């Protein structure tokens, strides 16, 4: 039934988004994403270049540590504050001899097929895992030696190399300081390379 003056309701026209509007929204989203990415990749690009607080530029020459910040006046309305610079020292700490010796003793026990002796040198929390790790990573009879050591007063990281599973092997062994002042083997990772 139709009523005079009203449109026919049998074929209502579906609402659609015009292609121009969809393209406009897509362009706006892409522009917003590009702006955000640029803002995070180059954070300084949003900052105005002008008077105000500026960050000091790093230099390649060694700097000395100053005890207090200094300020210089660039113009009557702005002050630049330079922060003290700290030069890190690159003097590696000498690893404790006890930590190195525990690693050497551990590798000696492995080479001599003394699994209980090797496990006894492990830290208490690691002993239950050592049996399987020794079997899978450095089986008894493997001849692996310490090639270099690094560390602090609390741990030693030793680079090791030699022969395991009849093949060339290399890896690391770590020993940590115990509460009683001794050291124990915490972890090791040795892989065959040949």
C-alpha positions as CSV (number, residue, x, y, z in Angstrom):
1,X,0.0,0.0,0.0
2,X,1.4,3.4,-0.9
3,X,0.5,6.7,0.6
4,X,0.3,9.8,-1.6
5,X,3.2,12.2,-1.0
6,X,5.5,9.5,0.6
7,X,8.3,7.7,-1.3
8,X,7.9,4.1,-2.1
9,X,9.3,2.0,0.9
10,X,9.7,-1.3,-1.0
11,X,13.1,-0.5,-2.5
12,X,14.9,1.6,0.1
13,X,18.3,2.9,-1.1
14,X,21.3,1.5,1.0
15,X,23.6,4.0,2.6
16,X,27.1,4.0,1.0
17,X,30.3,5.8,1.7
18,X,31.4,7.8,-1.2
19,X,34.8,6.9,-2.7
20,X,36.2,10.4,-2.2
21,X,35.5,10.3,1.5
22,X,37.1,6.9,1.9
23,X,40.2,8.0,0.1
24,X,40.4,11.2,2.2
25,X,40.2,9.2,5.5
26,X,42.8,6.8,4.2
27,X,45.2,9.6,3.3
28,X,44.6,11.3,6.7
29,X,45.4,8.0,8.6
30,X,48.6,7.5,6.5
31,X,49.7,11.1,7.2
32,X,49.1,10.7,10.9
33,X,51.0,7.4,11.1
34,X,53.9,8.9,9.2
35,X,53.9,11.9,11.5
36,X,54.0,9.7,14.6
37,X,56.7,7.4,13.3
38,X,58.9,10.5,12.4
39,X,58.2,11.9,15.9
40,X,59.5,8.8,17.6
41,X,62.4,8.1,15.2
42,X,63.6,11.7,15.3
43,X,62.2,13.1,18.5
44,X,63.9,16.5,18.1
45,X,62.1,17.4,14.9
46,X,59.1,18.6,16.8
47,X,61.1,21.0,19.0
48,X,61.4,24.6,17.9
49,X,64.8,25.8,17.1
50,X,65.4,29.0,19.1
51,X,66.5,30.4,22.4
52,X,65.9,28.2,25.4
53,X,67.6,25.3,27.1
54,X,69.8,23.3,24.7
55,X,71.5,20.0,25.3
56,X,75.3,19.8,25.3
57,X,76.8,18.2,22.2
58,X,79.1,15.3,22.8
59,X,82.8,15.6,21.9
60,X,85.2,13.0,20.8
61,X,88.0,14.3,23.0
62,X,88.2,13.0,26.6
63,X,86.4,15.2,29.0
64,X,87.0,15.8,32.7
65,X,84.4,15.7,35.4
66,X,83.4,19.0,36.9
67,X,81.9,19.4,40.3
68,X,79.1,21.8,39.4
69,X,77.2,23.0,36.3
70,X,78.3,26.1,34.7
71,X,76.1,28.6,32.9
72,X,76.9,31.0,30.1
73,X,74.7,33.8,28.8
74,X,73.9,33.6,25.1
75,X,71.5,36.5,25.0
76,X,69.7,38.6,27.5
77,X,66.7,36.3,27.6
78,X,68.3,32.8,27.5
79,X,70.8,30.9,29.6
80,X,72.5,27.7,28.6
81,X,73.4,25.3,31.3
82,X,76.1,22.7,30.6
83,X,76.0,19.5,32.6
84,X,79.1,17.9,34.1
85,X,80.6,15.2,31.9
86,X,81.7,11.9,33.2
87,X,84.3,9.9,31.3
88,X,83.9,6.2,32.0
89,X,87.0,4.3,32.7
90,X,87.6,1.2,30.6
91,X,89.9,-0.6,33.0
92,X,88.7,-4.1,33.2
93,X,88.5,-5.6,36.6
94,X,90.8,-8.5,37.3
95,X,88.7,-11.6,38.0
96,X,89.2,-13.3,41.3
97,X,91.7,-16.1,41.2
98,X,89.3,-18.3,43.2
99,X,86.6,-17.9,40.6
100,X,89.0,-18.8,37.8
101,X,90.3,-21.8,39.7
102,X,86.8,-23.2,40.2
103,X,86.2,-23.1,36.5
104,X,89.6,-24.8,35.8
105,X,88.9,-27.5,38.4
106,X,85.4,-28.1,36.9
107,X,86.9,-28.6,33.4
108,X,89.6,-30.9,34.9
109,X,86.9,-33.0,36.5
110,X,85.1,-33.3,33.2
111,X,88.3,-34.3,31.4
112,X,89.0,-36.9,34.0
113,X,85.5,-38.4,33.8
114,X,84.7,-37.4,37.4
115,X,81.0,-36.3,37.1
116,X,80.3,-36.3,40.8
117,X,83.4,-34.1,41.4
118,X,82.3,-31.7,38.6
119,X,78.7,-31.5,40.0
120,X,80.1,-30.8,43.5
121,X,81.7,-27.6,42.1
122,X,78.3,-26.3,40.9
123,X,76.2,-23.9,42.9
124,X,73.6,-25.5,45.1
125,X,70.7,-24.2,43.0
126,X,72.3,-25.5,39.8
127,X,73.4,-29.0,41.0
128,X,70.2,-30.7,40.0
129,X,70.5,-29.5,36.4
130,X,74.3,-30.2,36.0
131,X,74.0,-34.0,35.4
132,X,71.9,-33.5,32.2
133,X,73.8,-30.4,31.1
134,X,77.1,-32.2,31.4
135,X,75.8,-35.2,29.3
136,X,74.4,-33.0,26.6
137,X,76.9,-30.1,26.3
138,X,80.3,-31.4,27.5
139,X,80.4,-35.1,28.0
140,X,82.9,-36.7,30.3
141,X,86.3,-37.0,28.8
142,X,86.0,-33.7,26.9
143,X,89.2,-31.7,26.8
144,X,88.2,-28.0,27.1
145,X,90.5,-25.3,28.5
146,X,90.1,-21.7,29.6
147,X,91.3,-19.3,26.9
148,X,90.4,-16.0,28.5
149,X,88.6,-14.6,31.6
150,X,86.6,-11.5,32.4
151,X,84.6,-10.6,35.4
152,X,84.2,-8.6,38.6
153,X,84.7,-9.4,42.3
154,X,81.4,-11.2,42.2
155,X,81.6,-13.4,39.1
156,X,83.9,-14.8,36.5
157,X,83.1,-15.4,32.9
158,X,85.6,-17.7,31.1
159,X,85.9,-18.3,27.4
160,X,86.8,-21.9,26.8
161,X,87.8,-23.9,23.8
162,X,88.9,-27.5,23.0
163,X,87.5,-30.8,22.0
164,X,84.0,-32.1,23.1
165,X,82.2,-35.1,21.5
166,X,85.2,-35.7,19.4
167,X,84.8,-32.3,17.7
168,X,86.2,-28.8,18.0
169,X,84.2,-26.9,20.7
170,X,84.1,-23.5,22.3
171,X,81.8,-21.6,24.7
172,X,81.7,-20.1,28.2
173,X,81.7,-21.2,31.8
174,X,80.5,-18.8,34.6
175,X,81.3,-19.0,38.3
176,X,79.7,-16.8,41.0
177,X,80.6,-15.7,44.4
178,X,79.0,-17.7,47.2
179,X,77.9,-16.2,50.6
180,X,80.9,-17.9,52.3
181,X,83.3,-16.1,50.0
182,X,84.1,-19.1,47.8
183,X,83.0,-19.6,44.2
184,X,80.9,-22.1,42.4
185,X,80.0,-22.9,38.8
186,X,76.7,-21.3,37.9
187,X,76.2,-22.0,34.2
188,X,78.0,-23.1,31.1
189,X,77.3,-23.2,27.4
190,X,79.6,-25.1,25.1
191,X,78.9,-25.9,21.4
192,X,80.8,-28.0,18.9
193,X,82.0,-26.0,16.0
194,X,83.5,-28.5,13.7
